[in-house]
């Protein structure tokens, strides 16, 4: 999953897999590459990600 964060001068995609933040990139192609990394559950990441993921304030993009 890629959470899109858009500002006046840039767009970033925060890549999340199994509630683990894998990184932020500038394109969906780069985001798809990050999903190839192994990921596990991260409790702290889960707490941080719940609000933006569930708020509906940010576009979400399925990857792969």
QUILINMO-V196652 format. One record per residue. N is the residue number from 1. RES is the residue in one letter. D_FIRST is the distance of its C-alpha to the first C-alpha in Angstrom with 1 decimal. Layout:
<<N:RES:D_FIRST> <N:RES:D_FIRST>>
This chain:
<<1:X:0.0> <2:X:3.8> <3:X:6.6> <4:X:9.6> <5:X:12.9> <6:X:15.9> <7:X:19.5> <8:X:22.8> <9:X:22.7> <10:X:19.2> <11:X:15.5> <12:X:12.9> <13:X:9.2> <14:X:8.2> <15:X:5.8> <16:X:5.3> <17:X:6.3> <18:X:9.1> <19:X:9.5> <20:X:10.3> <21:X:9.8> <22:X:10.2> <23:X:11.4> <24:X:11.6> <25:X:12.5> <26:X:14.2> <27:X:12.8> <28:X:10.0> <29:X:12.3> <30:X:12.3> <31:X:8.6> <32:X:8.9> <33:X:11.8> <34:X:10.4> <35:X:8.5> <36:X:12.2> <37:X:13.2> <38:X:14.2> <39:X:12.5> <40:X:14.2> <41:X:14.3> <42:X:15.3> <43:X:17.3> <44:X:17.7> <45:X:14.0> <46:X:13.5> <47:X:16.4> <48:X:15.2> <49:X:11.7> <50:X:13.2> <51:X:15.0> <52:X:12.6> <53:X:9.9> <54:X:12.9> <55:X:15.1> <56:X:14.0> <57:X:15.1> <58:X:12.0> <59:X:10.3> <60:X:6.7> <61:X:5.7> <62:X:4.7> <63:X:5.4> <64:X:8.7>>
